[in-house]
Amino acid sequence: MPISKKPRSKTVVKTPPKASAPAALPDRRAMESFLAVIAGHRGDDATAKAQDVMYEAWERTTPRSRIALARKALGISPLCADAYVLLAEEARSIEEARDLYAKGVEAGELALGPRGFKEYAGHFWGFLETRPYMRARAGLASTLLLLGDVDGAVAHYRDMLKLNPNDNQGIRYVLAGCLLRQDNYSALKELLAAHEDGSGFWLYTQALVAFRESGGGDEQAAALVRDAWSANEHVPAILAGTKPAVSSNEGYITMGGPDEATYYVTECGAAWHRTPGAVTWLTKLAATLAPKRRTRATMH
């Protein structure tokens, strides 16, 4: 079963060494081709053949060649959801991307059929057949969010977690950010309780909820801050504006690093600032904690 995008252990996503022209990292989706061979999932039907074309498309490095292969895949089978996903990624506008992702979701639903949804429910993503649909639906939700339709995005994210509670795509993090935007703390508490997660994102969010309920006056809230600090010590300073934001340009983030903290503040920082006294409370507690020297493993 594939692991979540946000590993619980403190790891770092290794960025390639600086050079005049960094090598392009391979698209992880292309690796599914090998998994399909190992699992014996290569089929002779049109949708399977179209998916093989998409595995080739993910390996291409130029938009023109990727788009050409995506269109070829759709010519083989209009039920190839990943073809719509790729075309959405290359779209010229958010609205165009939204429409293409929506077509991908529809294609994925038809490809799986009622039997597929019944068979794979609760274990989506663990089966290669479900991944194109899940990619399309995640893309659709993300475009809805960018277009300001938070309710629409939340509905998709909630359904996706029902289909795949193991959440290999890291949907819970985006959903948590959406619920904070909506000030829907009752739903947020249910989400936090449903997933055991030692990431800084999860722990800082739990600390915010605890502060809102107790005003920071109980030990549990303070303990959550200490745990969150151990996971990522950069969040309080970036949240308070005393340390600059550090974004990752490589498509990967360093677990426990300032770029992960920046991602968290981008997604959840507004909720902290909307909660009177929360940032000050967090900053004061963090000031009592000494930075820890860590030896971090690397991964991408």
C-alpha angles and dihedrals in degrees: 000000000000117000126245120270089243110053116209095226118079104261134152127229105231115230118207116261114268114268139154091264115015115213115252113251116237118255108253091217090068089063090067087076089070091046090053091053093048092048093044092239097137106119137186097227120107096255092052091049090049090051090054088057089052092053086057091047093055088057094056117096103202124075092225094057093042092051092047091054092046090055090047089053091052089050088058095044130000087205093071100118094182090061089061090046092056093045089050090052089054095043120128096225140027090242092054091047091050092053093048093048089050089054088049091053091050091048091048092051092052093046093052096038125191090296092056093050090050094046098045100035110131092018104059115149089029085084119060091219091067099048100083089054092047092048091051093048093048089050092049092051092049092052091048088053092051089050091053098255096129093159091054092049092048091053091055094045092050092050091048091054089052090053092046114020090174086068100207089173095058092241091150092070095054091043091052089054090050093050090051090052088053093045086233097152096161091060090041092056090052091050093048091049092050095061129052102214131161096191122123089241092059097040096048090049090051088050091053091051090048091050092051090053099043106020087240091290100122132075094238092064091048091048090053090054091052091050091046091049090053089054095046123357095185100070100082095052095045090045091051092046095241092114125046121249115254117204126195116234095186100071091250132091132212110242104230092012133116092258091058088048090051090052090051093049090048091053101035109013095097091060091054091051092047090056108081112238095001099113093044091049092049093046093051093049092047090052089064093055121085119224113254125225109229136186103216127202117225132233141151 
